[in-house]
Amino acid sequence: MILRWIGLGTVLISFGLGWAWMAYESAIDSAINTEQPVNFEINKGDSLKRVVTNLVSKDVLTKPFYFNVLVRFENAAGRLKAGMYRVLPGMTLRQLLAMIIQGKERQFSLVFIEGWTFDRILKVLSETPQLTQTLNDKSPEDIMELIGVGKQHAEGRFFPDTYFFTKGTTDLQILKRAYYKMEQALNLEWENRADGLPLRTPFEALILASIVEKETAQADERPIIAGVFTRRLQKSMLLQTDPTVIYGMGKHFNGNLRRKDLRADTPYNTYRRKGLPPTPIAMPGADSIYAALHPKKGNSLYFVARGDGNHVFSSTLKDHNRAVALFQKKKKRR
């Protein structure tokens, strides 16, 4: 009789353990009950208890017991990595723990847009709260030294792109990535440049690319405009491009470019000084860099904006003046 009860007890215990194991397996492999992504942070030195409490407060864990058991089974309590994480709908407890152990932090992103100036880049960096700010009191020359390239002029040196990062990344780390990406892109195009260009260095190509970038937003026009400037350089003609004058005016530009501004002698006034300006005037994109080093052949030496985002190109000053008169009249009528 006693043996029978012992046997029955063993069966019940086995059944109970089996049921508990099935419940555990189901709990850790079922989707977490969240319909929207949930962000949470693990700080350096946080205990398992603190992590679990945080996840409970965000309704990620409704039954923390199973997560605690999973951590113990995986011997993972000492392997939880600090960082900012994102729980996605459909994620399981097993996947959640794996994400934390592997340190797969949430990725943030910021975008540098073609045509931006370095001041605009710094503003965006300073307004990105997930970045650690280290450059607020630094001059552009100081920043370039921190990047490790000496006191270079910073304008145009950074590649426009989307940059992904984790919380705690520094603003300087983003700039380093953008700088070396521009170096790589520029040097690659320089090695494959067209023959006979009036450009002596990759830096001069970068300057020309920045002007092309500011002159048009139309991709198909960039090689044509690059061709105009290339021929003007070859003929020792003034470039006469408004964006360089505007850049040279800095904060004095109020949106209206006047005749007296075109007469002011500054290093960036290409109506007064031959050749390229001393530095880039903005951050050129890949298409503008390619256009500067692969300009379209032709005879045009002039262009004027039509007012619809496109330009009219002319080979003679007479035709150009006619186009200017035509489209300036249309502009005044508006």
C-alpha positions as CSV (number, residue, x, y, z in Angstrom):
1,M,0.0,0.0,0.0
2,I,2.8,2.4,0.9
3,L,4.6,1.5,-2.3
4,R,1.4,2.3,-4.2
5,W,1.2,5.7,-2.7
6,I,4.9,6.3,-3.3
7,G,4.4,5.4,-6.9
8,L,1.3,7.6,-7.2
9,G,3.2,10.5,-5.7
10,T,6.1,10.0,-8.1
11,V,3.7,10.1,-11.0
12,L,2.0,13.2,-9.7
13,I,5.4,14.9,-9.1
14,S,6.6,14.0,-12.6
15,F,3.3,15.2,-14.1
16,G,3.6,18.5,-12.2
17,L,7.2,19.0,-13.2
18,G,6.3,18.2,-16.8
19,W,3.4,20.7,-16.7
20,A,5.7,23.4,-15.2
21,W,8.3,22.8,-17.8
22,M,5.7,23.0,-20.6
23,A,4.4,26.2,-19.1
24,Y,7.9,27.6,-18.8
25,E,8.7,26.7,-22.4
26,S,5.5,28.3,-23.6
27,A,6.1,31.5,-21.6
28,I,9.6,32.1,-22.9
29,D,8.8,31.3,-26.5
30,S,5.4,33.2,-26.7
31,A,5.3,36.7,-28.1
32,I,5.6,39.5,-25.5
33,N,2.2,41.2,-25.2
34,T,3.0,44.6,-26.7
35,E,1.5,46.2,-29.9
36,Q,4.1,49.0,-30.1
37,P,7.9,49.1,-29.9
38,V,9.0,49.8,-26.3
39,N,12.3,51.4,-25.5
40,F,14.2,50.6,-22.3
41,E,17.6,51.3,-21.0
42,I,20.1,49.2,-18.9
43,N,22.6,51.4,-17.1
44,K,26.1,50.2,-16.3
45,G,26.0,48.3,-13.0
46,D,22.2,47.6,-13.0
47,S,21.3,44.4,-11.2
48,L,19.0,41.8,-12.6
49,K,16.3,42.9,-10.1
50,R,16.6,46.5,-11.4
51,V,16.4,45.4,-15.0
52,V,13.3,43.3,-14.3
53,T,11.6,46.1,-12.4
54,N,12.2,48.4,-15.3
55,L,10.7,45.9,-17.8
56,V,7.7,45.4,-15.5
57,S,7.1,49.1,-15.3
58,K,7.0,49.3,-19.1
59,D,4.6,46.4,-19.3
60,V,7.1,44.3,-21.2
61,L,7.1,41.7,-18.5
62,T,3.7,40.7,-17.1
63,K,5.1,37.5,-15.5
64,P,8.6,38.3,-14.5
65,F,9.0,34.9,-12.8
66,Y,9.6,33.2,-16.2
67,F,12.2,35.8,-17.3
68,N,14.0,35.4,-14.0
69,V,14.1,31.6,-14.4
70,L,15.3,32.0,-18.0
71,V,18.2,34.2,-16.8
72,R,19.1,31.7,-14.2
73,F,19.0,28.7,-16.5
74,E,21.2,30.6,-19.0
75,N,23.6,31.8,-16.3
76,A,23.1,35.2,-17.8
77,A,22.7,37.5,-14.7
78,G,26.3,38.7,-15.0
79,R,26.2,39.0,-18.8
80,L,23.5,41.7,-19.2
81,K,25.0,44.5,-21.2
82,A,24.3,48.1,-20.6
83,G,22.7,50.1,-23.4
84,M,19.5,51.4,-24.9
85,Y,17.2,48.6,-26.3
86,R,14.0,48.3,-28.2
87,V,11.4,45.6,-27.7
88,L,9.5,44.9,-30.9
89,P,6.0,43.4,-31.2
90,G,6.3,39.7,-31.6
91,M,9.6,39.4,-29.7
92,T,9.8,36.5,-27.2
93,L,11.4,36.4,-23.8
94,R,14.2,34.2,-25.2
95,Q,14.9,36.8,-28.0
96,L,14.7,39.6,-25.4
97,L,17.4,38.0,-23.3
98,A,19.6,37.1,-26.3
99,M,19.4,40.8,-27.4
100,I,20.5,42.0,-24.0
101,I,23.3,39.5,-23.7
102,Q,24.6,40.2,-27.2
103,G,24.4,44.0,-26.6
104,K,22.2,44.5,-29.7
105,E,21.3,48.0,-28.7
106,R,18.7,50.2,-30.4
107,Q,20.0,52.0,-33.4
108,F,19.3,55.7,-33.8
109,S,20.0,57.6,-37.0
110,L,20.7,61.1,-38.2
111,V,21.0,62.4,-41.7
112,F,23.4,64.8,-43.3
113,I,21.9,66.4,-46.4
114,E,23.7,67.4,-49.6
115,G,24.3,71.1,-49.7
116,W,24.5,71.6,-46.0
117,T,27.2,73.8,-44.5
118,F,29.4,72.7,-41.6
119,D,27.5,75.0,-39.3
120,R,24.3,73.1,-40.1
121,I,26.0,69.8,-39.4
122,L,27.1,71.0,-36.0
123,K,23.6,72.3,-35.2
124,V,22.0,68.9,-36.1
125,L,24.6,67.1,-34.0
126,S,24.0,69.3,-31.0
127,E,20.2,68.8,-31.3
128,T,20.5,65.0,-31.3
129,P,19.9,64.0,-27.6
130,Q,21.1,60.4,-28.0
131,L,24.6,61.6,-28.8
132,T,27.2,62.5,-26.2
133,Q,28.1,66.1,-26.8
134,T,31.8,66.8,-26.8
135,L,32.2,69.6,-29.4
136,N,30.0,72.5,-28.1
137,D,33.0,74.8,-27.2
138,K,35.2,73.7,-30.1
139,S,36.1,75.7,-33.2
140,P,36.0,74.1,-36.7
141,E,39.8,74.0,-36.7
142,D,39.8,72.4,-33.3
143,I,37.3,69.8,-34.4
144,M,39.4,68.9,-37.5
145,E,42.4,68.4,-35.2
146,L,40.4,66.1,-33.0
147,I,39.5,64.1,-36.0
148,G,43.2,63.7,-36.6
149,V,43.7,65.6,-39.8
150,G,45.3,68.9,-38.6
151,K,43.8,72.4,-38.8
152,Q,42.0,71.9,-42.1
153,H,39.1,74.0,-43.2
154,A,36.0,71.9,-42.2
155,E,33.6,73.0,-45.0
156,G,32.6,70.3,-47.4
157,R,34.8,67.6,-45.8
158,F,31.9,65.4,-44.6
159,F,29.9,62.9,-46.7
160,P,26.1,63.4,-46.8
161,D,24.5,60.2,-45.7
162,T,22.4,58.5,-43.0
163,Y,24.5,57.6,-40.0
164,F,23.3,54.9,-37.5
165,F,24.5,54.9,-34.0
166,T,23.8,53.7,-30.5
167,K,23.1,55.9,-27.5
168,G,26.3,57.3,-26.0
169,T,28.1,57.6,-29.3
170,T,29.9,60.9,-29.4
171,D,29.3,63.7,-31.9
172,L,33.0,63.4,-32.8
173,Q,32.6,59.8,-33.7
174,I,29.9,60.6,-36.2
175,L,32.0,63.3,-37.7
176,K,35.0,61.0,-38.0
177,R,32.9,58.5,-39.9
178,A,31.5,61.2,-42.2
179,Y,35.0,62.6,-42.8
180,Y,36.6,59.3,-43.8
181,K,33.6,58.3,-45.9
182,M,34.0,61.6,-47.9
183,E,37.8,60.9,-48.2
184,Q,37.0,57.4,-49.6
185,A,34.4,58.6,-52.0
186,L,36.4,61.5,-53.3
187,N,39.6,59.6,-53.7
188,L,37.8,56.8,-55.6
189,E,36.3,59.3,-58.1
190,W,39.6,61.1,-58.4
191,E,41.4,57.9,-59.4
192,N,38.8,57.4,-62.1
193,R,38.4,61.0,-63.3
194,A,38.1,62.1,-66.9
195,D,41.2,63.3,-68.8
196,G,42.2,66.9,-69.3
197,L,40.5,68.4,-66.3
198,P,41.7,71.8,-65.0
199,L,41.9,70.4,-61.4
200,R,45.2,69.7,-59.7
201,T,44.1,67.9,-56.6
202,P,41.1,66.0,-55.0
203,F,40.5,69.1,-52.9
204,E,40.0,71.3,-55.9
205,A,37.5,68.7,-57.2
206,L,35.7,68.9,-53.9
207,I,35.5,72.7,-54.2
208,L,34.0,72.4,-57.7
209,A,31.6,69.7,-56.6
210,S,30.3,71.9,-53.8
211,I,29.6,74.7,-56.3
212,V,27.8,72.2,-58.6
213,E,25.8,71.0,-55.6
214,K,24.6,74.5,-54.7
215,E,23.8,75.5,-58.3
216,T,21.2,72.8,-59.0
217,A,19.0,70.2,-57.4
218,Q,18.5,68.5,-60.8
219,A,20.6,65.3,-61.1
220,D,20.6,65.4,-64.9
221,E,21.9,69.0,-64.9
222,R,24.9,68.5,-62.6
223,P,27.3,67.1,-65.3
224,I,26.2,69.9,-67.7
225,I,26.9,72.6,-65.1
226,A,30.1,71.0,-64.2
227,G,31.0,71.1,-67.9
228,V,30.3,74.9,-68.0
229,F,32.6,75.6,-65.0
230,T,35.3,73.3,-66.4
231,R,35.4,75.1,-69.7
232,R,35.4,78.5,-67.9
233,L,38.4,77.4,-65.8
234,Q,40.2,76.1,-68.9
235,K,39.6,79.5,-70.6
236,S,40.6,81.5,-67.5
237,M,37.1,83.0,-67.4
238,L,35.6,84.1,-64.2
239,L,33.2,81.5,-62.8
240,Q,30.6,84.1,-61.8
241,T,28.6,81.8,-59.6
242,D,26.2,83.3,-57.0
243,P,26.5,80.6,-54.3
244,T,30.2,81.4,-53.7
245,V,29.4,85.0,-53.2
246,I,26.7,84.2,-50.8
247,Y,28.9,81.9,-48.9
248,G,31.6,84.6,-48.6
249,M,29.0,87.0,-47.2
250,G,28.3,84.6,-44.3
251,K,25.7,86.0,-41.9
252,H,25.5,89.3,-43.8
253,F,23.5,87.6,-46.5
254,N,19.8,88.3,-45.9
255,G,18.3,86.4,-48.9
256,N,18.8,89.2,-51.4
257,L,22.0,89.3,-53.5
258,R,22.6,92.8,-54.7
259,R,24.9,94.3,-57.3
260,K,27.1,95.8,-54.7
261,D,27.6,92.3,-53.2
262,L,28.8,91.1,-56.6
263,R,31.3,93.9,-56.6
264,A,32.7,93.3,-53.1
265,D,36.2,91.8,-53.3
266,T,36.3,88.7,-51.1
267,P,38.1,85.4,-51.6
268,Y,34.8,83.8,-52.5
269,N,33.6,86.4,-55.0
270,T,34.0,84.6,-58.3
271,Y,32.7,87.7,-60.1
272,R,36.0,89.4,-59.0
273,R,38.5,86.7,-58.7
274,K,39.5,84.0,-61.3
275,G,39.6,80.4,-60.5
276,L,38.1,78.4,-57.7
277,P,37.3,79.8,-54.3
278,P,39.8,78.8,-51.5
279,T,37.5,76.1,-50.0
280,P,34.3,74.2,-50.6
281,I,31.2,76.2,-49.9
282,A,29.0,73.2,-48.8
283,M,28.8,69.5,-48.5
284,P,28.6,67.9,-52.0
285,G,26.9,64.6,-52.6
286,A,28.2,61.6,-54.6
287,D,26.4,62.8,-57.8
288,S,28.0,66.2,-57.6
289,I,31.5,64.8,-57.0
290,Y,31.0,62.5,-59.9
291,A,29.9,65.4,-62.1
292,A,32.8,67.5,-61.2
293,L,35.2,64.8,-62.3
294,H,33.2,63.6,-65.3
295,P,31.8,66.9,-66.7
296,K,29.6,66.7,-69.8
297,K,31.4,67.8,-73.0
298,G,29.9,70.7,-75.0
299,N,30.2,74.4,-75.9
300,S,28.0,76.1,-73.3
301,L,29.7,78.7,-71.1
302,Y,26.7,80.3,-69.5
303,F,23.5,79.3,-67.8
304,V,20.5,81.0,-66.2
305,A,17.7,79.7,-64.0
306,R,14.3,79.3,-65.7
307,G,12.5,79.6,-62.4
308,D,11.2,76.1,-62.4
309,G,14.3,74.4,-61.0
310,N,15.9,74.0,-64.4
311,H,18.4,76.1,-66.4
312,V,18.9,77.4,-69.9
313,F,22.4,76.9,-71.2
314,S,24.1,79.1,-73.8
315,S,27.3,79.1,-75.7
316,T,27.6,82.8,-76.4
317,L,27.2,85.8,-74.2
318,K,24.6,87.2,-76.7
319,D,22.4,84.1,-76.3
320,H,22.9,84.2,-72.5
321,N,21.9,87.8,-72.2
322,R,18.8,87.1,-74.3
323,A,17.9,84.2,-71.9
324,V,18.5,86.3,-68.8
325,A,16.3,89.1,-70.1
326,L,13.5,86.6,-70.9
327,F,13.5,84.8,-67.6
328,Q,14.1,87.9,-65.5
329,K,11.0,89.5,-67.1
330,K,9.0,86.4,-66.2
331,K,10.3,86.6,-62.7
332,K,9.3,90.2,-62.4
333,R,5.8,89.5,-63.7
334,R,5.3,87.0,-60.8
